């Protein structure tokens, strides 16, 4: 079983405060770390966490406001100073290739390891070994994307008693069947995985909204997610300001979570004006009880369904 954890490195919006750094979320899947947004100071947040920035394989940027990408130059230079050799992939909306090139030519720095940038478009699904990351255009004041991390279907439960009854010895053949491979017994009889495994099971799903006004397309995009991480910059009293600047209130984010049928909602991009985050958390919970405002460095494990 691959462990999947979310680490909230930066939960604030606009500028850093004493309690919250700006936007950055790490998704740690096994030994791989995928970073969503990289606001200024993200490399220091890594150093104060239980994570190693050397394990980062990919960085996904939601949009090009500074509090979401200005941490990239420092982070990639620090990796180089620590002798990074493996490539780093950076994904983002149209313009990310040009932006990355600009960030890599600041001062006298030139990377010694490969940094590969990729433009992502609305509706695109990028497939990796056993999960995919999809993008959705959202409604901010600049071009912006939400992202969905979704694991592929898992094989069904292995029926050990049935396997032994069919004469399959424990060991490598068990392993092959569990991986979805057909095997041959000593007598030449072929055994396919569906003869031993139960129905396939859903993988885990995490959705990150980035900055956005409330938009209906987020409901379908987030449907049945284990975790929805949605911006909730303001409370309802500031709904007009939220709309003007392309943001969502805590109650609006909770309404999206409720309609999407997610398990848990985490509100991020908290405005620096909120010294007491319970204002936002309580408002969200009045709509969707499983709503939370995480603190910086809070970790959440996303467990597999049985």
C-alpha positions, -999 to 999 in steps of 0.1 A, spaced: 0 0 0 14 34 -10 10 60 17 -5 93 6 -2 124 27 -10 161 23 13 186 40 1 222 41 33 242 38 16 275 32 -20 282 40 -22 320 37 -30 344 9 -14 375 -6 16 379 17 33 359 45 23 365 81 38 353 114 14 324 115 9 315 78 32 315 48 18 319 13 5 292 -9 22 258 -11 8 223 -7 29 191 -8 13 158 -17 36 130 -7 29 97 -24 53 70 -13 88 85 -17 76 111 -43 66 147 -35 44 167 -58 42 204 -49 11 225 -58 21 262 -59 54 275 -45 50 309 -29 79 328 -15 96 311 14 85 276 4 120 262 7 122 273 43 88 257 50 103 225 37 132 228 61 108 233 90 87 203 80 93 166 80 98 166 42 129 167 20 127 191 -10 152 167 -28 123 143 -32 102 168 -52 96 154 -87 70 179 -100 57 214 -92 23 224 -104 16 262 -105 -21 273 -105 -15 308 -118 10 336 -120 3 358 -89 35 361 -69 23 344 -38 19 312 -58 52 310 -77 79 334 -63 94 305 -42 106 287 -73 140 304 -78 152 299 -43 140 263 -41 157 252 -73 189 269 -64 189 253 -30 184 219 -46 215 225 -68 235 235 -38 226 201 -23 238 183 -54 205 175 -71 209 155 -102 175 142 -112 153 163 -135 126 186 -121 93 191 -140 73 223 -136 37 225 -149 14 255 -152 -10 275 -174 1 290 -207 32 311 -202 49 287 -177 77 279 -201 86 316 -206 82 322 -169 104 293 -159 131 305 -183 130 340 -167 133 325 -132 162 304 -143 182 333 -156 179 356 -126 214 368 -115 243 345 -123 225 312 -115 223 285 -141 209 251 -132 232 221 -135 203 196 -135 174 195 -160 144 216 -154 116 209 -178 85 231 -180 51 220 -194 21 241 -204 -12 226 -191 -46 233 -207 -81 232 -195 -94 196 -194 -59 180 -199 -51 148 -181 -15 140 -175 -9 103 -168 19 90 -147 27 54 -136 -3 47 -114 -21 81 -111 -30 111 -132 -33 148 -127 -60 167 -145 -65 204 -149 -96 226 -149 -98 263 -159 -113 282 -130 -126 318 -126 -99 341 -112 -88 376 -124 -60 360 -143 -58 327 -162 -58 300 -135 -61 262 -131 -74 238 -105 -58 204 -103 -70 169 -95 -47 141 -84 -64 107 -90 -51 73 -85 -59 46 -110 -83 18 -101 -67 -7 -77 -70 -45 -82 -97 -62 -61 -90 -81 -29 -69 -112 -33 -88 -144 -23 -60 -164 -7 -82 -194 2 -94 -197 -33 -59 -195 -48 -46 -223 -25 -76 -244 -34 -68 -240 -71 -33 -253 -64 -15 -220 -67 15 -220 -43 23 -190 -22 51 -168 -35 58 -152 -69 26 -164 -85 5 -148 -58 24 -115 -65 18 -117 -103 -19 -122 -99 -21 -93 -75 -4 -72 -101 -30 -82 -127 -9 -107 -146 -20 -141 -159 -1 -171 -147 4 -207 -157 3 -236 -133 26 -266 -135 0 -286 -153 -3 -259 -180 -36 -245 -168 -38 -207 -171 -52 -186 -142 -63 -150 -149 -65 -124 -121 -103 -121 -123 -105 -157 -112 -88 -148 -79 -94 -111 -73 -125 -94 -63 -140 -63 -80 -115 -35 -87 -115 -7 -61 -113 31 -64 -81 49 -59 -78 81 -39 -87 116 -52 -74 150 -41 -85 183 -57 -68 216 -53 -88 247 -65 -61 274 -66 -75 309 -65 -110 312 -79 -144 327 -76 -171 300 -70 -177 282 -102 -201 253 -110 -175 233 -129 -156 227 -96 -185 206 -84 -181 180 -111 -144 182 -110 -144 175 -73 -171 149 -73 -166 122 -47 -131 134 -38 -115 122 -6 -101 157 -1 -111 190 -16 -86 218 -9 -104 250 -18 -95 286 -13 -117 303 13 -101 337 15 -129 357 32 -160 352 52 -195 361 39 -194 397 52 -167 403 26 -185 385 -2 -184 416 -25 -146 420 -20 -142 383 -27 -160 386 -60 -141 418 -70 -107 401 -65 -117 367 -78 -120 348 -46 -144 325 -27 -158 328 8 -157 300 33 -195 294 29 -193 293 -9 -164 268 -8 -184 246 17 -214 247 -7 -192 234 -35 -179 206 -12 -214 197 -2 -227 195 -38 -196 175 -49 -201 149 -22 -165 151 -10 -154 136 23 -134 165 37 -129 202 28 -98 221 37 -99 259 34 -66 277 24 -54 310 10 -66 326 42 -66 364 42 -40 380 65 -68 399 82 -80 367 100 -61 364 133 -88 339 144 -94 313 117 -125 299 135 -145 326 118 -140 309 85 -141 274 99 -174 279 117 -190 295 87 -180 266 64 -191 240 90 -226 256 91 -229 244 54 -206 214 53 -197 199 87 -165 182 76 -147 216 69 -114 225 83 -89 254 82 -55 238 84 -24 254 100 9 256 83 28 222 86 -4 203 94 -4 168 78 -34 148 66 -31 111 57 -55 100 29 -63 64 35 -73 38 10 -109 26 11 -111 -11 20 
